[in-house]
């Protein structure tokens, strides 16, 4: 009897393998009691999955649309082979007892409409002295169309983008003799290009913002936003993302001061940012991310805000909770080391918090971040020198056909535009 038990234990952990279609992508699902040592490698025109410690394997019939599989024994254990083009991207998702190999690109999600800097600035002009004023008379409609057309130009995939916002309100301004109706029109066409580069994926995007105002002191103008991102897989479980952005604008409330305290003395601005993220991705099993970001903002002479450099470093450990839900614990450091015209803004920031992402219910994705923040402004007077408290932000959205509606809330601290303040707290 003992010999029989030892023989059964020596046979290893049985595994189930099936070729399927997951989220519109060909995929291979492997289910076994222990997949900690499973490795995925690209070898020429093949993607190989090797599972150590597996002797018994059941290969289920392939689902319609699933990739063709070849299987057999190898030095590393049980070997699965999938034929794939050399430039075909793939993704590995791991959960306890399961490994999912997805082929091809993940379908792009519908974007959530962003806030308009100019609409916030317009409201600040109509209701001065309030950070996020209530607007009971405001009639606005935000429309953002997801790209429906994909154009191919050689190795490039081109996707047109379009965002439109129309707003109107009734009020009285000091430079207008009688109440009148004020409005703004914001049009943001854009173009996104995607291609393969260095065994990774490169994405470039350009979006100009056209503004037209009626019966306000704001001038019509155009702002320009350009972004780039490159994702690389350095090792089977190690990824690197590098990104950068450039913006030049006439009305800079959103880009310069996201908390919207700053809505006066507006001048053109220029912003340059860069960053990198190094991730150890085990498919949701205690993934680790390290990131470093830098943003430089310069404003034209006469602006009530100030030039500055801001740095952020972040370390996070993320766990997959299943059902596309994740929980991450993070520690973030921030500092402002260039503010020649506003020494009270020089600061150090520390944050320790949690971040949850997932769906509350089908098609209702939620992102929620809560952290304990401390910040210190050594040159600021009085209460503006230190801050210690809870900061939070969350976003929930829902798609309605071609329109996605999003609700956002936050409690955050930002650099203050006032000369005697180091920071301010924004809620909204």
N, C-alpha and C positions, 0 to 999 in steps of 0.2 A: 504493500500500500504506500509506504513512504517513497519507494522508488517511482511509483506512478505519479505521485504528487510532484516530485522533483522534475519529472519529465514534462508535466503540464506547465509548471512554472517556467521551464527553460524554453518553451515555445514562444515566449514574448507576448506582447500586447497585440490582440487582433485589431485591425484597422478596417474602416469602410471607406471606399473611394468612389466618387461619382462625378461624371462630367455633366455640368448643369449650366443654366443661364441665370445670372444673378444681377438684378437691376439693369437689365438690358445688355449685359456684358457676358461673353463666354467665361466660364469659371470652372475650377476644379475644387470640390469640397472633400476634405479628409477629416474623418472623425476617428479618434482613438483616445485611450485613457491618458496617454502621456505623449505630448508633441513638443516638449521643451527643446529637444535637440534636433528638431526638423529644420533643414536648411533649404533655401531656394536660391538657385544660381542660374544666370544666363550663360549658355555655352554655344557660341555661334548662333545658329538659327533654331536653337532649342532652349526651353526653360526646364530645368531639372529640379525636382523636389526629392530630397533624400530624407528618409525617416529611419533613425537608428532604433534598434531594439524591437523591431516589428518582424515577426515571422509569418503570421497569418494575415492575409489581406483578402478582402472581398471587394471586387470591382463590380459595381452595379451597372446596369445598362445605361448608356448615355442618354440624357434628355435631348429633345430636338433643339438644335442650335448649339449644343455643347461641343467643346473642342475634342479632337481625337487624342487618345492616350496610348502610351506604350509603357509597360511595367516590367520589372524584373529585379533580380538581386544584384547588389553591388557591394564594394568594400565598405561603404558608409552605412549600409543597411538595405532597406527596400527603396527602389528608385522608380520614380514616375517621370516620364518625358513627354513634353508637349511641344509640337512644332510651332514656331512663331517667327515672324519676320524680325530681322535684327533691330529695326527701329520701332517695333511694337512695344509700347509701354505696358507695364504690368504692376499690380499692387498685391501685397500680401496682408491679410487680416488674420489675426490670431485671437482666439478666445480659449479659455480652459477646455481642453478636449476637442478643439476644432481648429483647422487651418483652412483658409479660403484663399485660393489664387485666382485673381481677377485679371483678365486680359483686356487690353485696349484702354482708352481714356474713359474716365468717369464722366457721365453726362453733366454738363454745366447746370447748376441750380438757378432758379429764377432769382435775380437780385432783388433786394429790398430797397424801396425808394429811399434815398438819402435826404436829409434835411437841406433846405436851401439857405445858404448864408445870407442871401439878399433879402429873403422874406423875413428872417429874424432881424436883420438890420432895419428893414422897413418898419417893422413893428416897434423896434426901439426908437425910431424917429417919431412915430406917431404917438407913442406913450413913453416919453423920456423918463429916466430914473428907475425903470423896472428892468430887471435882468431878463426874465421870461414873462412878459406881460400877458394877461388874459385878453383875448380878442373875441368878445361875443358877437361883434358885427362882422367878423371876418368870414368871407365866403371864398374858399380856396379849393382847388382840385389839383391833385398831383397824379400825373400819369407817367408811368415808366414802362416802355415796351421792351420785352426781352428780344434779343436778336433771333429772328426767324430765318434769316438767310445766312448761309455759310458759303463763302466764295473760296475757291482754291486757286492759288497762283504758285505753281511749282510746289516747293515744300511748305509754303505758307497756307494757313487757314485764316481767312479774314472774316470777321463778324462785325457788322455795323451795329451801333448802339444808339439809342435815342431816349432822352428824358425831357419832359415838358412840365412846367409848373406855372399856373396862372393864379393870381391872388388879387383880391380887391377888398377895400374897407372904406368906411366913412369916418372922418375925424376933422380936427382943426390943427393946422400947423401955424407957427408964429409968422412965417413969411408968406402966408396965404390969407387974404382978407376975410374970407368966409368959408364955412364948412364946404368941403368938396369930396369927391370920391377919388381915392388914390388906388393905384394898381401897379402890379409888376408882372412882367412876362419873362420867364427864364427858360431858355432852350439850350439843351446840352446834347448835340450829336457827337458821336465818337466812333472810333475804329479800334478793334482788338485784333492783333495778329499773334498766331501761335505756330511754333515749329519745333522740331527736334534739334538739339544742339548738345554736343559732348556727352552723348548717351543720357541726356536729360531733356527737359521740356522748358522752352523759353516762351514767355508771354510778354508782349509789348502792347501798351494801350495809350491812346491820346484822346482827350476829351476837352474841347473848348466850351466855354460858358458864355452865352450871349444874353445880355440883360436889356430890358426896355422898361422904363419907369414912366408913370403918369402923375403929374402934380406933386412931385417930391423934389428935394434938393439933391438927390442922387443923380449922378451922371450915367448915361448909357455907356456900356463898355463891354469888353471881351476879356475873359481870363483863360489861361491855358494850363492844362494839367497833363503831365506825361508820367507813365509808370512802367517799370520793367521788373520781371521776376524770372529767375532761373532756378529750377529744381534738379538736383543731381542725387544719384544713389552711389555713395562712395564705396560702401560694402553692403552685403546682403541685408543688414539690419541698421545701417547708418545712412542717414540722408543729410543733405546740405541744401539750404535755400538761401539765395542772395537776392536782394531786391533794392530798388532805388526809386526815387520820385523827384520830380521837379514841377514847380508851380509858379506862375506869375499872374497876379490878379490886380484888379482895380479896387474891389471891395473885399477886405480880407478878414471879416469877422469870424467866419467859420475856421479858416485855415490858421489864423494867428492866435485867436482866443476862443477855443471851443465852448467855453462856459458862457459866452455872450455878455460879459460885463463890458467889453470894449465895443462901443458902437458910435464913438465920436472921434473927430479928427482923423477920419479915414484917409489913407494914402495908399498908393500902389505898394505892393509887397513882392518879395521874391523868396521862395522857400526851396531848400535842397535837403533831401534826406537819403539815408542809406542804412542798410542793416543786413544781418545774416542770422540764420538759425541752424544749429546743428542738433539733429535728433537721433536718438537711439530708439528705433521703432520695433517693438516686439509684437506688433499687432494688437495693442491694447492691454498687454500684460506689463504694467509698470513701465510705460514708455517715459523717456527722459528727453526734455528739450532745453537747450541753452541758446539764448538770443542776446544780441547787442544791437541797439538802434541809436542813430544820431540824426538830429534835425537842426538845421541852421535857418533862421528867419531874419531877413533884412528888410527894412522899410524905408521908403523915401523920406527925405527931410520934411519936417512939419507934422509928422504923424504923432499922435498922442501915445502910441505904443512904443516899443523899443526893440532894438536888435538883440538877439540872444541865440545861444547854442544850448540844446538840451540833449542829454544822454540818458539812455535807459538800458539796464542789464537785467535779465530775467532767467531764473532757473525754475523748471516745473517738472513734476512727476505726475503722469496721467494714467488713469486706470479705466479700462473699458468696462462699463456696467451691463453691456448687452443692449440690444434694441437700438443701436446708434446713439446710446447715451454714454457720456464720459464724465468723469470727475477728476479734477486736477488740483493739486496743492502747489502753490508757487511762492517764491520770494523774489521781490523786485527792488532794485536800487535805481535811484534817479538823481541827477545833479545838473545844475545850470552853472556853467563855468565861463560864460561870456555874455555879459550884460553891461557894457562900458557906460551906458547912459542911465543905468538903474541898478546901483550896487545892492539895493535891498532885495533884488530878485535872486542873487546868488544863493543857492540852497543845496541841501542834501535831503533826499526822500527815501524812506524805507517802507515797504509793504509786505505783509504776510497774509495770504488769503487762499480762498477756494474758488474754483470756477467749474460750473456745471453746464453742460450742453446736451441737448436731446429734445425729443418731442414730448410735450405734455399729453398730446393726443395726436392721431394721424394728421399730418399736414399742418401742425401747429408747433414749429420749432421754437425753442426757448434757449437763450444764452443768459446766464446769471453769474455775476462775479461779485464777491463780498470780501473785503480785506480790511485789516487794521493798518492804518497809515500814520506815520510820524514824519514830520518835516521840520527843518530848522533853517531859518534865515538869519545868519549871524549879524547882518547889517540893518535888519529891520527893527523899528521901535515897537515897544509895548506888546500888545496881544498878537501883533502880526509877525512876531519872531518865531513862535512855535505853534505847531498844530499836532494834536494827537486825537484820533477818532476813527470812526468807521466810514469807509467809502464803499460805494456799490454802484453797479450799473447792470441793466438788463434790457433785453430786446426779445419781443415775441412777434411773430409774423404769420401770415396766412395767405396763400395764393388764391386768387379768384380769376380763373381763366388766364387772361393776359395781364392782369393787374395783381400786384402783391401789396398788401397793406401791412405796415409794421407799426408797433407801439414801442417806444423807447422811454426809459427812465434812468436817472442817475443822481448820485450825490458824490461830487468830486471836488478836488481843489485844483486851482490854476494860478499861474502868475498873474498878479494884479496890474492893471493899467494905471493905477493911481500911484503917485510918487512916494507916498508914505506907507504903502501897504506892500508886504512881501507876497501875500497870497490872498485868495478869497475862496469861499465855499459856494459851490453852485448846486442847486437842487432843481430838478425838473424832469 
